[in-house]
Amino acid sequence: MQSINGAGVEEAARKTRHAREEEARQKEERHARRRRTWKRRWYYLKYGTPTFFIFLLLLAFVFVFRHKMLITVNSGDVAVKYFRILGGTSFNVVGHEGLNIIAPWDKVYIYTVRTQTLVMPMTVLSKNGLEVHLDAQIRFHPFEETVSYLHRRLGPDYVKTALIPRLTEAVQRKIGQFEPEQIYSQSGGGDLFETDKRRIGGVFVNVEDIALFNIRLPEKVQQSIQAKAEEQQAFEAYKFRVNKQEEEFKRQELEVKGLKLYEAVTAGIPRSVLIWKGIEATSELAKSPNAKIIVFGSKDNLPLMLGNVPDLVEK
């Protein structure tokens, strides 16, 4: 009995030791996991935090300077880039339509390469020194390939600094060659400025068309030109009526001459020959296969259209 109880006690003690050992092992594993967790957290804190702060700084930098870094080029425009550090204006790199990204310390200049229309009111002098008020219209667009050179040579205000002064000079030079009454015939321009297009646009701008509208002269000059035009139209109408009467007189004169010539020719032909020719014509008319109605009834028994031969010989 004592041996049995001793064996049970030993078994219970063995299980207790085993439980304690298992508990100690599990506790050691928990401590090891905890140490690994804290080690990993420390690694993230040591190396991940600076990276996170750098990312936040970059994000804040982009957000603050987004208007200078993210440039949208609309349809029909191009962007000329100016690199503040890397050599100034770029001649080989032109920003095209869409989103363009640049450094915040660089600049971008937008140029429209679509066809543009500019209407300029002007006051110029005619050949005899009279003031002429008019509107000059010019259609143009910059060459996309030379926009960079246009930017460096003339700048974004090339229309005000170059195009308008050249246009004014060309209009003054052309209008100064005409008298006041000749200026109205130049309204619209046409080919008047064909040789000035290259001079106005140069090598950077393509001038498509130049036209003149709303040409206005001094009131007294305009009234005299209008009166002169009305008199000229009245004279042309009178001239037309005279020519018409002359043509009618010539027609009547030719008609009289024709009648006299007919009488002179038929005066020497015997009546019998004329009747014989009428008979031959009637015979040929009867042989025609076409349907016809021949009416006889003249004094010579010939068709009406061939009868009534004048008795020239008898007379």
C-alpha positions as CSV (number, residue, x, y, z in Angstrom):
1,M,0.0,0.0,0.0
2,Q,2.8,2.4,0.8
3,S,4.6,1.5,-2.4
4,I,1.5,2.3,-4.4
5,N,1.1,5.7,-2.7
6,G,4.8,6.4,-3.2
7,A,4.4,5.7,-6.9
8,G,1.5,8.1,-7.2
9,V,3.3,10.8,-5.4
10,E,6.3,10.4,-7.7
11,E,4.0,10.5,-10.7
12,A,2.3,13.6,-9.5
13,A,5.6,15.2,-8.8
14,R,6.8,14.3,-12.3
15,K,3.7,15.9,-13.8
16,T,4.2,18.9,-11.7
17,R,7.8,19.3,-12.8
18,H,6.7,18.8,-16.4
19,A,4.0,21.4,-16.1
20,R,6.4,23.9,-14.5
21,E,9.0,23.3,-17.3
22,E,6.3,23.7,-20.0
23,E,5.1,26.9,-18.3
24,A,8.7,28.2,-18.1
25,R,9.3,27.4,-21.8
26,Q,6.1,29.1,-22.8
27,K,7.0,32.1,-20.7
28,E,10.4,32.2,-22.4
29,E,8.8,32.1,-25.8
30,R,6.5,34.9,-24.9
31,H,9.5,37.0,-23.8
32,A,11.3,36.1,-27.0
33,R,8.3,37.2,-29.1
34,R,8.0,40.3,-27.1
35,R,11.7,41.1,-27.6
36,R,11.4,40.5,-31.4
37,T,8.3,42.7,-31.5
38,W,10.0,45.6,-29.7
39,K,13.1,45.1,-31.8
40,R,11.1,45.3,-35.0
41,R,9.3,48.4,-33.7
42,W,12.5,50.0,-32.9
43,Y,13.9,49.3,-36.3
44,Y,10.8,50.9,-37.9
45,L,11.0,53.8,-35.6
46,K,14.7,54.3,-36.2
47,Y,14.7,54.0,-40.0
48,G,11.0,54.4,-41.1
49,T,10.3,57.6,-39.3
50,P,12.9,59.7,-41.3
51,T,11.6,58.2,-44.6
52,F,8.1,59.0,-43.6
53,F,9.0,62.6,-42.7
54,I,10.9,63.0,-46.0
55,F,7.9,61.7,-47.9
56,L,5.6,64.2,-46.0
57,L,8.0,67.1,-46.8
58,L,8.1,66.1,-50.5
59,L,4.3,66.0,-50.5
60,A,4.0,69.3,-48.8
61,F,6.6,70.8,-51.2
62,V,4.7,69.6,-54.3
63,F,1.4,70.9,-52.8
64,V,2.8,74.3,-52.1
65,F,4.5,74.7,-55.5
66,R,2.0,72.8,-57.6
67,H,1.1,75.8,-59.6
68,K,4.7,76.3,-60.6
69,M,5.6,72.7,-61.2
70,L,2.4,71.3,-62.9
71,I,1.8,73.2,-66.1
72,T,-1.2,72.4,-68.3
73,V,-0.8,73.3,-72.0
74,N,-4.2,73.7,-73.7
75,S,-5.0,72.7,-77.2
76,G,-3.5,75.0,-79.8
77,D,-0.7,76.2,-77.4
78,V,2.9,75.4,-76.9
79,A,5.1,76.1,-73.9
80,V,8.6,77.6,-74.0
81,K,10.7,76.5,-71.0
82,Y,13.2,78.8,-69.3
83,F,15.7,76.9,-67.2
84,R,17.1,79.2,-64.5
85,I,20.1,77.0,-63.7
86,L,20.6,74.9,-66.9
87,G,21.2,77.5,-69.6
88,G,18.1,79.7,-69.9
89,T,15.7,79.4,-72.8
90,S,15.4,75.9,-74.2
91,F,15.6,75.9,-78.1
92,N,15.2,72.1,-78.5
93,V,12.6,71.4,-75.8
94,V,9.1,72.8,-76.4
95,G,6.2,71.8,-74.1
96,H,3.3,70.4,-76.1
97,E,-0.3,70.0,-75.2
98,G,-1.1,68.2,-72.0
99,L,0.6,68.1,-68.5
100,N,4.2,69.4,-68.3
101,I,6.3,69.0,-65.1
102,I,9.1,71.5,-64.4
103,A,11.2,72.6,-61.5
104,P,9.6,75.3,-59.3
105,W,12.5,77.7,-59.9
106,D,12.1,77.4,-63.7
107,K,9.6,79.4,-65.8
108,V,7.2,78.5,-68.6
109,Y,5.8,80.9,-71.3
110,I,2.6,79.9,-73.2
111,Y,2.3,80.8,-76.8
112,T,-0.8,80.3,-79.0
113,V,0.0,78.8,-82.4
114,R,-3.6,78.9,-83.6
115,T,-4.7,81.4,-86.2
116,Q,-5.4,84.7,-84.4
117,T,-7.3,87.8,-85.8
118,L,-6.4,91.3,-84.8
119,V,-8.4,94.4,-85.8
120,M,-6.7,97.7,-85.4
121,P,-8.4,101.1,-85.8
122,M,-6.0,103.5,-87.6
123,T,-5.7,107.0,-88.9
124,V,-3.4,107.4,-91.9
125,L,-2.8,110.1,-94.6
126,S,-3.7,109.8,-98.2
127,K,-1.5,111.0,-101.1
128,N,-2.7,114.6,-100.8
129,G,-2.4,114.7,-97.0
130,L,-6.1,114.0,-96.0
131,E,-6.8,112.0,-92.9
132,V,-8.3,108.6,-93.6
133,H,-9.9,106.6,-90.7
134,L,-10.0,102.8,-91.2
135,D,-9.9,99.4,-89.6
136,A,-7.0,97.1,-90.5
137,Q,-7.5,93.4,-89.9
138,I,-4.6,90.9,-89.8
139,R,-4.8,87.1,-89.4
140,F,-1.6,85.4,-88.3
141,H,-0.1,82.5,-86.3
142,P,3.5,81.9,-85.0
143,F,5.5,79.1,-86.5
144,E,5.6,76.3,-83.9
145,E,9.2,75.3,-84.9
146,T,10.5,78.9,-84.2
147,V,8.5,79.8,-81.1
148,S,11.6,79.5,-78.9
149,Y,13.5,81.9,-81.1
150,L,10.5,84.2,-81.2
151,H,10.5,84.3,-77.4
152,R,14.2,85.1,-77.1
153,R,14.1,87.7,-79.9
154,L,10.8,89.5,-79.4
155,G,9.2,88.1,-76.2
156,P,5.6,87.3,-75.3
157,D,4.4,90.8,-76.3
158,Y,5.6,90.4,-79.9
159,V,2.2,91.5,-81.2
160,K,2.5,94.9,-79.5
161,T,6.2,95.4,-80.0
162,A,6.6,94.1,-83.6
163,L,3.4,93.1,-85.4
164,I,1.3,96.2,-84.8
165,P,4.0,98.8,-85.6
166,R,4.9,96.9,-88.8
167,L,1.2,96.7,-89.8
168,T,0.7,100.4,-89.2
169,E,3.8,101.2,-91.3
170,A,2.6,99.0,-94.2
171,V,-0.9,100.5,-94.2
172,Q,0.4,104.1,-94.1
173,R,2.8,103.3,-97.0
174,K,0.1,101.8,-99.1
175,I,-2.7,104.3,-98.4
176,G,-0.2,107.1,-99.0
177,Q,0.0,106.1,-102.7
178,F,-3.7,106.8,-103.5
179,E,-6.0,109.8,-103.9
180,P,-9.1,109.9,-101.7
181,E,-11.4,108.8,-104.4
182,Q,-9.1,105.8,-105.1
183,I,-9.0,104.6,-101.6
184,Y,-12.6,103.1,-101.6
185,S,-11.5,100.7,-104.4
186,Q,-8.8,99.3,-102.0
187,S,-11.4,98.3,-99.4
188,G,-10.8,94.7,-98.5
189,G,-7.1,94.7,-99.2
190,G,-7.0,91.8,-101.6
191,D,-3.4,91.5,-103.0
192,L,-2.5,95.0,-101.9
193,F,-0.4,93.7,-99.0
194,E,0.9,90.5,-100.6
195,T,4.5,91.8,-100.6
196,D,4.2,93.1,-97.1
197,K,3.2,89.8,-95.4
198,R,6.8,88.6,-95.0
199,R,8.0,92.0,-93.9
200,I,5.4,92.2,-91.2
201,G,5.6,88.6,-89.9
202,G,9.3,88.1,-90.4
203,V,10.7,84.5,-90.0
204,F,8.8,83.8,-86.8
205,V,5.1,84.7,-87.7
206,N,3.1,83.6,-90.7
207,V,0.8,86.4,-91.8
208,E,-2.2,84.8,-93.6
209,D,-4.2,87.8,-94.6
210,I,-4.4,91.6,-94.3
211,A,-7.7,93.5,-95.1
212,L,-9.0,97.0,-94.7
213,F,-12.5,97.8,-93.6
214,N,-14.7,100.8,-92.6
215,I,-12.7,103.3,-94.6
216,R,-13.9,106.8,-93.6
217,L,-12.9,110.1,-95.2
218,P,-13.6,113.6,-94.0
219,E,-17.3,114.4,-94.4
220,K,-16.9,117.1,-97.1
221,V,-14.5,114.9,-99.1
222,Q,-16.9,112.0,-98.8
223,Q,-19.8,114.1,-100.0
224,S,-17.9,115.4,-103.0
225,I,-16.8,111.9,-104.0
226,Q,-20.4,110.6,-103.6
227,A,-21.7,113.5,-105.8
228,K,-19.0,112.8,-108.4
229,A,-20.0,109.2,-108.4
230,E,-23.7,110.0,-108.9
231,E,-22.8,112.3,-111.8
232,Q,-20.7,109.7,-113.4
233,Q,-23.5,107.1,-113.1
234,A,-25.9,109.6,-114.7
235,F,-23.5,110.2,-117.5
236,E,-23.1,106.5,-118.0
237,A,-26.9,106.0,-118.2
238,Y,-27.1,108.9,-120.8
239,K,-24.3,107.4,-122.8
240,F,-26.1,104.0,-122.7
241,R,-29.3,105.5,-124.0
242,V,-27.4,107.3,-126.8
243,N,-25.6,104.1,-127.8
244,K,-28.9,102.3,-127.8
245,Q,-30.5,104.8,-130.2
246,E,-27.5,104.7,-132.4
247,E,-27.7,100.9,-132.7
248,E,-31.4,101.2,-133.5
249,F,-30.7,103.7,-136.2
250,K,-28.0,101.4,-137.7
251,R,-30.4,98.5,-137.7
252,Q,-33.1,100.5,-139.5
253,E,-30.5,101.7,-142.0
254,L,-29.4,98.2,-142.7
255,E,-33.0,97.1,-143.1
256,V,-33.6,99.8,-145.7
257,K,-30.4,98.9,-147.6
258,G,-31.5,95.3,-147.6
259,L,-34.9,96.1,-149.1
260,K,-33.3,98.3,-151.8
261,L,-30.8,95.6,-152.6
262,Y,-33.6,93.0,-152.9
263,E,-35.5,95.2,-155.3
264,A,-32.4,95.8,-157.3
265,V,-31.6,92.1,-157.6
266,T,-35.2,91.0,-158.5
267,A,-35.7,93.8,-161.0
268,G,-33.6,92.0,-163.6
269,I,-35.2,88.5,-163.2
270,P,-38.1,87.7,-165.6
271,R,-41.4,86.8,-163.9
272,S,-41.6,83.5,-165.7
273,V,-38.3,82.4,-164.1
274,L,-39.5,83.2,-160.6
275,I,-42.7,81.2,-161.2
276,W,-40.6,78.3,-162.5
277,K,-38.4,78.3,-159.4
278,G,-41.6,78.4,-157.3
279,I,-42.9,75.3,-159.1
280,E,-39.6,73.5,-158.4
281,A,-39.7,74.4,-154.8
282,T,-43.3,73.1,-154.5
283,S,-42.3,69.8,-156.2
284,E,-39.4,69.3,-153.8
285,L,-41.7,70.2,-150.9
286,A,-44.2,67.6,-152.0
287,K,-41.5,64.9,-152.2
288,S,-40.6,65.4,-148.5
289,P,-41.6,62.3,-146.3
290,N,-42.7,64.5,-143.5
291,A,-46.4,65.2,-142.9
292,K,-47.4,68.6,-144.2
293,I,-50.3,70.8,-145.3
294,I,-49.8,72.9,-148.4
295,V,-52.2,75.7,-148.9
296,F,-52.7,77.0,-152.5
297,G,-54.5,80.2,-153.3
298,S,-52.1,82.7,-154.7
299,K,-52.7,84.3,-158.0
300,D,-49.9,82.1,-159.6
301,N,-51.5,78.9,-158.2
302,L,-48.4,78.4,-156.0
303,P,-48.3,77.8,-152.2
304,L,-49.0,80.9,-150.2
305,M,-45.4,81.2,-149.1
306,L,-44.1,81.0,-152.7
307,G,-46.9,82.8,-154.5
308,N,-47.5,86.5,-155.2
309,V,-44.4,86.9,-157.4
310,P,-44.2,90.6,-158.2
311,D,-44.7,91.6,-161.8
312,L,-41.4,93.4,-162.0
313,V,-40.9,92.7,-165.7
314,E,-44.4,93.6,-166.7
315,K,-44.0,96.9,-164.9
